[in-house]
Amino acid sequence: MKRRFASIWFRYLITDWLAIRRPELSNKPFVVAAPIHGRMVISAANAIAEAQGINCGMVVADAKAFLPALEVIDERPKLAEKLLKAIGRWCIRFTPIVALDNPEGLVLDISGCTHLWGGEKEYLKDIVNRLRSRGYDTRMAIADTVGTAWAVARYGKVTPIIESGCQLDALLKLPPKALRLETDIVERLHKLGLKTVGSFAAIPRSVLRRRFGEGLLLRL
């Protein structure tokens, strides 16, 4: 049996959960923040806040100066993991094998499961629609490998279902960070004008190893 995997990405996991519990937050910019080195730093921002230039990593004081209407909520330790575990248990109805993909995703081994829904398209549609109806902004992709499903769920723009054996073609047009590379490696690739996986995938491995180390080769 051909192995197939699904990656589910909750882009706004924490803020979605808060908006579900507090509906009045749904139409206003808000963030979650935690103290770091004596300063409150944003760890999660809802879509409305992001659209107005507020992002994770910003100091709350700076964000409030930029957007006075911003509401700030204290971070709850390990909340994301607890939410993923709960959603993962819920996903057992779709497959018996579910794994956490911290900090904001799940991985499902869906091998031999999708025929019960009439195929992968209907399977994916059912999961995504159910999660969105519960208030979670959800993206999902299916592929032969976990890495490809992860990348397409987060950066793909064409189709969320990658046909068996076609993962390379699906990855070539995606940005380097779709390979889960370290930030410094992504920045170095961009400085060299290598802004898609396809722009460096065919470069000799010896050259890539010398310039970027074993980490890049491992991801490829």
RANOR-V319921 format. One record per helix or strand of 3 or more residues. SS is the DSSP state (hx for helix, st for strand). FROM is the first residue (numbers start at 1). LEN is the number of residues. If there is no record, write none. Layout:
SS & FROM & LEN
SS & FROM & LEN
//
This chain:
st & 5 & 6
hx & 13 & 9
hx & 23 & 3
st & 30 & 7
st & 39 & 7
hx & 47 & 5
hx & 60 & 7
st & 71 & 4
hx & 79 & 15
st & 98 & 4
st & 105 & 5
hx & 114 & 4
hx & 120 & 14
st & 138 & 6
hx & 146 & 10
hx & 167 & 6
hx & 176 & 4
hx & 183 & 9
hx & 197 & 3
hx & 205 & 8
hx & 214 & 6
//
